[in-house]
Amino acid sequence: MSFNQGPIGPSKRYSQGRENTWGPYWDVLFPPAMVTAWVSFKRGSTGVNVARRFWAQREYLRRAYESVYGSDPEAWPSRHPGVVLDAVPYVDHPACLGCQWFGSGGGSALLRAWRHETSEGGSDG
């Protein structure tokens, strides 16, 4: 029996303790599921790296936004500037530079980011 054919159990939540960084991104990418030990391992290795790449791209875009509009979010033209992240080829995700919001893939990421921004963070896109 291979590593991926063993019994399944509840997935581990690798985002715990990372609520102010890439944690919410990981939670969207990898919702709770019943998985094998191999899938759990991959969610904790490759999955964490994917969430971190999305967060790093968001932070880069936030710094660029702050270089234009300043570091005080209250003075920004929009309190929830929407962006589209593409840290993984061919999978775009809407996100916000002003809060932890991160949308799942699928649909128009640009439209969902715009909806989040124009609703002042009230819409999940």
trRosetta pair geometry for C-beta under 8 A, 3 or more apart (Angstrom, degrees):
i j d omega theta_ij theta_ji phi_ij phi_ji
1 5 4.9 -131 -167 85 87 119
1 6 6.5 103 145 -75 124 67
2 5 4.9 86 55 4 77 107
2 38 7.9 6 134 -47 93 147
3 6 6.7 -36 -171 -10 34 112
3 36 7.6 121 139 145 63 122
3 37 6.3 -98 179 82 84 107
3 38 4.6 108 124 -69 100 112
4 36 5.1 102 -155 99 53 156
4 37 7.8 -135 -99 60 40 71
4 38 3.9 -53 -86 30 78 152
4 39 7.0 88 -133 -33 93 80
5 36 7.2 14 -39 -129 8 150
6 36 5.6 122 59 -154 79 101
6 37 5.5 7 61 9 135 110
6 38 7.8 134 27 -12 102 91
7 36 7.4 147 90 -123 28 73
8 34 4.7 68 145 158 123 95
8 35 5.9 -177 -150 97 95 10
8 36 5.4 -62 -96 -72 75 57
9 34 6.6 -137 131 -150 7 76
9 35 7.2 -41 62 61 52 56
9 37 8.0 38 28 -66 106 68
9 40 7.8 -6 67 -53 92 142
10 32 6.8 -17 -162 -166 93 101
10 33 7.9 149 -150 87 50 30
10 34 6.3 -46 -88 -101 42 62
10 35 7.9 26 169 25 16 78
11 30 7.0 -143 155 161 153 106
11 32 5.7 -175 49 -146 108 52
11 33 5.0 46 -20 55 129 69
11 34 7.3 -132 -29 -90 81 13
11 35 4.8 56 -82 13 92 122
11 39 7.5 -72 -105 115 103 104
11 40 5.8 -176 -135 -104 68 88
11 43 6.3 9 -160 52 119 170
12 40 5.5 78 11 -159 101 111
12 43 7.3 159 59 89 83 124
12 44 6.5 8 77 -67 124 119
13 16 5.4 84 109 -34 103 99
13 27 7.5 20 -150 -99 102 87
13 32 7.4 -31 -74 -86 99 87
14 26 6.1 -102 79 169 93 151
14 30 7.8 22 32 77 105 147
14 43 6.4 177 -5 130 130 89
14 44 4.7 167 -84 -113 141 75
14 47 6.8 124 43 95 146 116
14 48 5.5 -94 136 -76 144 107
15 18 5.1 -104 -167 58 61 111
15 19 7.5 91 152 -74 96 54
15 22 7.3 -127 -127 109 93 70
15 23 3.6 116 -177 -148 100 77
15 24 7.2 133 -174 -46 144 23
15 26 4.1 -179 -74 73 114 126
15 27 5.2 -80 28 -49 167 86
15 51 7.4 -109 -93 170 103 169
16 23 7.3 120 -53 -132 11 126
17 23 7.3 177 72 -83 40 136
18 21 5.0 -71 -170 57 86 96
18 22 5.6 -31 161 61 131 69
18 23 3.3 157 96 -55 86 103
18 26 7.2 52 85 16 136 132
19 23 4.8 -58 -80 68 31 151
19 24 6.9 64 -150 -42 54 87
19 100 7.7 -24 171 -122 66 161
20 23 7.5 43 21 22 32 119
20 100 7.7 -104 -129 -87 37 126
21 55 5.8 56 168 -165 77 153
22 25 5.0 -59 -166 42 66 119
22 26 6.0 69 139 -27 87 99
22 48 7.7 96 112 -163 137 66
22 51 4.4 117 168 139 115 98
22 52 5.0 -52 -80 -89 169 51
22 54 7.0 120 -135 69 101 89
22 55 3.7 -95 -87 -32 92 148
23 26 5.8 -56 -149 33 32 109
23 27 6.4 33 156 -21 66 105
23 51 7.7 64 -85 162 15 142
24 27 5.4 -51 -147 33 36 117
24 28 6.7 36 155 -18 66 101
24 100 4.5 98 19 161 160 115
24 101 7.7 -76 140 -99 144 16
24 102 5.7 143 120 18 99 117
25 28 6.0 -56 -155 34 32 108
25 29 6.3 24 152 -13 66 111
25 51 4.4 147 102 -152 107 90
25 54 5.0 179 -167 87 148 131
25 55 5.7 -143 6 -57 152 92
25 95 7.8 -4 -98 -108 106 125
25 102 4.7 1 -100 66 71 179
26 29 5.7 -62 -145 43 32 109
26 30 5.9 -27 174 33 71 108
26 47 6.5 87 -142 149 97 98
26 48 6.5 3 -106 -108 133 55
26 51 3.8 -17 -70 -92 80 162
27 30 7.1 -79 -127 62 17 69
27 31 7.1 53 175 -94 59 55
28 31 7.6 -5 -152 -59 22 83
28 93 7.8 118 114 -154 139 136
28 102 5.1 -148 9 99 154 103
28 103 7.1 173 -165 177 151 11
28 104 5.3 -152 175 -75 104 77
29 47 6.6 168 113 -159 126 94
29 50 6.4 172 -170 105 166 123
29 51 5.9 -142 22 -78 143 95
29 54 8.0 174 -51 1 134 152
29 104 7.6 160 -85 -120 43 78
30 33 7.7 -97 -178 8 73 113
30 43 5.1 121 -146 -147 153 114
30 47 5.3 32 -49 -161 146 140
35 39 3.8 -120 -174 88 116 126
35 40 5.2 147 101 -53 123 78
35 43 7.1 52 124 -14 175 136
36 39 5.0 96 51 9 75 100
36 40 7.0 -134 97 -4 40 89
37 40 5.5 -55 -148 38 32 115
37 41 6.3 38 152 -23 65 104
38 41 5.6 -52 -151 33 32 113
38 42 6.5 28 152 -16 65 105
39 42 5.6 -53 -146 38 34 110
39 43 6.3 38 153 -21 66 104
40 43 5.7 -52 -147 35 31 112
40 44 6.4 21 155 -11 63 111
41 44 5.9 -68 -152 43 29 106
41 45 6.2 6 159 -4 69 113
42 45 6.0 -64 -134 47 31 96
42 46 5.2 -15 -171 31 75 113
42 47 6.4 91 133 -21 63 99
43 46 7.6 -40 -87 62 15 78
43 47 4.0 1 -156 4 45 154
43 48 7.7 82 148 -30 48 75
44 47 6.4 15 -30 50 16 110
44 48 5.9 15 -174 -24 37 117
45 48 6.4 -57 -146 29 8 104
45 49 6.8 1 153 -11 51 109
46 49 5.6 -59 -150 38 33 113
46 50 6.4 36 153 -22 68 103
47 50 5.7 -51 -148 32 32 111
47 51 6.5 28 155 -14 64 105
48 51 5.8 -56 -150 39 33 110
48 52 6.2 33 152 -20 66 108
49 52 5.6 -54 -145 38 31 113
49 53 6.4 35 154 -23 65 103
50 53 5.8 -52 -150 32 31 111
50 54 6.7 30 153 -16 63 103
50 87 7.0 142 -164 107 63 118
50 88 5.9 14 -145 -66 107 123
51 54 5.8 -53 -152 36 33 111
51 55 6.4 32 151 -17 65 107
52 55 5.5 -55 -146 39 33 112
52 56 6.2 37 154 -23 67 104
53 56 5.6 -50 -144 35 31 112
53 57 6.5 31 155 -17 63 104
53 87 3.8 152 128 176 104 137
53 88 7.2 112 89 -53 136 74
54 57 5.8 -57 -152 36 31 110
54 58 6.4 33 151 -20 65 106
54 85 5.1 80 -148 145 85 149
54 87 4.5 -135 -76 19 56 141
54 88 7.6 -28 -64 -14 97 92
54 93 6.5 -5 -136 56 133 139
54 95 7.3 157 172 -61 105 149
54 102 7.1 78 144 -143 137 137
55 58 5.5 -53 -148 36 34 114
55 59 6.3 33 154 -19 67 106
56 59 5.7 -53 -146 37 31 111
56 60 6.5 36 152 -22 63 103
56 87 7.4 106 57 -109 91 138
57 60 5.6 -50 -149 32 33 115
57 61 6.5 29 154 -13 65 106
57 85 5.0 125 97 -142 132 103
57 86 7.6 -152 -177 48 166 47
57 87 4.9 -149 -13 -68 139 105
58 61 5.9 -59 -150 41 31 108
58 62 6.2 34 151 -23 66 107
58 83 7.0 155 -122 70 73 137
58 85 6.0 -37 -63 -84 83 134
58 95 5.3 -85 -103 128 120 152
58 97 6.9 -176 -172 -100 86 64
58 102 8.0 -72 -73 -93 150 108
59 62 5.4 -49 -142 34 33 115
59 63 6.5 36 156 -19 64 101
60 63 6.0 -54 -153 34 29 109
60 64 6.6 28 149 -17 63 106
61 64 5.5 -51 -148 37 36 114
61 65 6.3 40 152 -21 66 104
61 83 5.2 89 143 -131 159 167
61 85 7.9 -125 -3 -89 144 86
61 97 6.2 -114 112 -92 100 117
62 65 5.5 -52 -147 36 32 114
62 66 6.2 32 153 -18 65 106
62 97 4.6 162 -98 -152 83 100
63 66 5.6 -53 -144 39 31 112
63 67 6.5 40 152 -29 63 101
64 67 5.7 -48 -152 25 32 115
64 68 7.2 20 152 -9 60 103
65 68 6.1 -66 -162 39 34 104
65 69 6.0 -23 164 27 73 113
65 76 7.5 21 158 -127 113 125
65 81 6.0 171 -139 71 152 162
65 97 5.4 50 24 175 162 164
66 69 6.5 -77 -122 62 29 76
66 70 6.4 -53 -162 120 67 16
66 71 4.8 41 -157 -89 122 63
69 75 6.8 173 164 108 90 89
69 76 4.9 65 144 -117 144 73
69 77 6.6 -106 -120 -5 140 84
70 75 5.4 -10 71 85 133 132
70 76 7.5 -147 61 -72 84 68
72 75 4.4 57 89 11 108 110
72 76 7.6 -164 98 -29 59 76
73 76 5.4 -31 -156 -2 47 121
73 79 6.0 70 161 -143 99 71
73 98 5.5 120 -148 -133 127 98
74 79 7.4 10 -108 -105 39 101
76 79 6.2 136 69 -90 113 37
76 81 6.6 -99 167 -34 139 113
76 98 7.1 -145 57 -87 158 122
77 81 7.7 71 67 -80 88 106
78 81 5.0 124 78 -73 112 68
78 98 7.4 -128 119 -26 78 144
78 117 5.3 20 168 -169 153 99
78 120 7.6 -145 -164 -103 84 65
79 98 5.2 130 154 -172 55 163
79 120 6.0 39 53 -148 113 85
79 121 6.8 -62 101 -21 103 117
80 96 5.0 -36 -166 -150 85 126
80 97 7.7 146 -166 52 37 65
80 98 4.4 -114 -101 52 44 130
80 99 6.0 -20 -116 6 97 107
80 101 7.4 28 -156 27 117 135
80 116 5.9 -117 145 141 127 86
80 117 5.2 -166 101 -117 87 51
80 119 7.9 -40 69 72 147 62
80 120 5.8 135 13 -157 123 35
80 121 4.1 179 -73 -58 152 87
81 96 6.9 130 72 -158 45 65
81 97 4.4 -12 69 38 102 118
81 98 6.0 113 20 -24 69 103
81 117 5.9 28 -134 -117 26 119
82 94 6.1 -15 -166 -168 108 103
82 95 7.4 146 -154 80 61 37
82 96 5.9 -40 -98 -99 57 67
82 97 7.8 -142 -74 2 11 84
82 112 7.8 -174 -160 108 139 55
82 113 3.1 145 167 168 119 83
82 114 5.6 -140 66 -64 152 29
82 115 7.8 87 -77 44 161 45
82 116 5.0 127 -89 67 118 103
82 117 3.8 -104 -11 -37 104 112
83 94 7.4 149 81 -156 40 56
83 95 5.5 -27 67 68 88 85
83 96 7.4 150 20 -104 81 18
83 97 6.0 74 -12 -43 120 98
83 113 5.9 -143 45 -152 15 145
84 92 5.2 -3 -178 -172 109 116
84 93 7.2 149 -159 73 60 35
84 94 5.9 -39 -101 -98 66 57
84 95 7.6 138 -112 21 19 79
84 109 4.6 100 -129 123 106 118
84 110 5.4 -35 -58 -78 136 67
84 113 5.6 -113 -62 -21 72 151
85 92 7.0 147 74 -158 44 61
85 93 5.0 -24 62 65 98 89
85 94 7.7 144 15 -120 81 8
85 95 5.1 31 -15 2 118 128
85 102 7.9 -25 24 -138 139 98
85 109 8.0 -121 38 180 56 142
86 89 7.4 47 168 -107 95 31
86 91 7.2 151 -141 77 66 49
86 92 5.1 -28 -88 -101 90 75
86 93 7.7 167 -78 21 43 69
88 91 4.5 -8 90 52 109 115
91 105 4.9 -46 -165 -109 95 143
92 105 6.8 121 67 -127 45 85
92 109 3.9 -124 124 3 110 157
92 110 7.8 -11 145 -35 146 73
93 102 6.2 18 153 -176 125 87
93 103 5.8 177 -172 75 77 71
93 104 7.0 -69 -128 -168 101 13
93 105 5.6 -65 -82 -74 83 69
93 109 5.9 -156 -143 -127 5 129
94 102 7.6 162 92 -158 56 41
94 103 4.0 20 58 32 95 129
94 109 4.5 -179 -49 -167 80 74
94 110 7.3 -173 -90 -65 104 15
94 112 4.1 -146 -7 93 159 104
94 113 3.7 -156 -145 -59 107 82
94 116 6.5 151 148 3 128 134
94 125 5.2 152 75 -118 152 161
95 101 6.6 160 -154 100 51 69
95 102 4.8 -1 -109 -110 91 71
95 103 6.9 -139 -67 16 48 76
95 113 6.9 -7 37 -109 35 108
96 99 4.9 4 101 50 137 77
96 100 7.5 14 63 55 108 13
96 101 4.2 50 8 55 124 103
96 102 7.7 -116 17 -64 77 49
96 113 7.5 173 -74 -144 62 80
96 116 5.7 -114 -73 136 112 137
96 117 7.3 169 -117 -74 93 73
96 121 6.8 66 -134 -105 162 88
98 121 7.0 -99 90 -71 118 121
99 121 5.6 75 4 -126 148 129
101 116 5.9 179 118 -155 154 144
101 121 6.7 -174 -24 -141 142 84
101 124 7.2 -155 -150 -129 119 63
101 125 8.0 141 163 -21 125 112
103 109 6.9 169 80 -132 126 76
103 112 5.0 115 -144 137 178 141
103 113 7.4 -128 12 -67 134 67
103 116 7.5 -140 -44 -44 121 138
103 124 6.8 135 -102 167 96 74
103 125 4.6 -37 -92 49 146 151
105 109 7.5 -33 -131 -74 54 112
107 111 7.1 -96 151 63 100 115
107 112 6.1 87 107 -43 122 123
107 125 7.8 150 96 140 139 103
108 111 3.7 52 98 15 121 113
108 112 6.4 160 90 -14 65 84
109 112 5.8 -58 -146 40 31 110
109 113 6.2 33 156 -20 66 106
110 113 5.9 -54 -147 35 29 110
110 114 6.4 29 154 -19 63 108
111 114 5.6 -55 -148 37 31 113
111 115 6.4 34 153 -21 65 104
111 125 7.5 120 107 -166 67 90
112 115 5.6 -49 -146 33 33 113
112 116 6.5 35 153 -19 63 102
112 124 7.9 -25 -165 131 105 50
112 125 2.8 55 -169 -177 94 120
113 116 5.8 -53 -152 34 32 112
113 117 6.4 30 152 -17 65 107
113 125 6.6 16 -50 -111 31 128
114 117 5.7 -57 -148 38 32 111
114 118 6.0 18 161 -10 69 111
115 118 6.2 -59 -136 44 27 101
115 119 6.0 14 165 -9 64 115
115 123 4.5 -84 145 103 99 146
115 125 5.1 137 66 -120 117 51
116 119 6.3 -68 -144 44 22 101
116 121 6.3 26 -180 -109 81 37
116 123 5.4 -131 -91 77 47 85
116 124 7.1 20 -92 -142 99 15
116 125 5.1 -26 -44 -64 101 90
117 120 7.8 22 173 -74 32 30
118 123 7.9 1 69 22 76 132
119 122 4.0 -110 150 54 108 92
119 123 3.9 101 29 -6 159 101
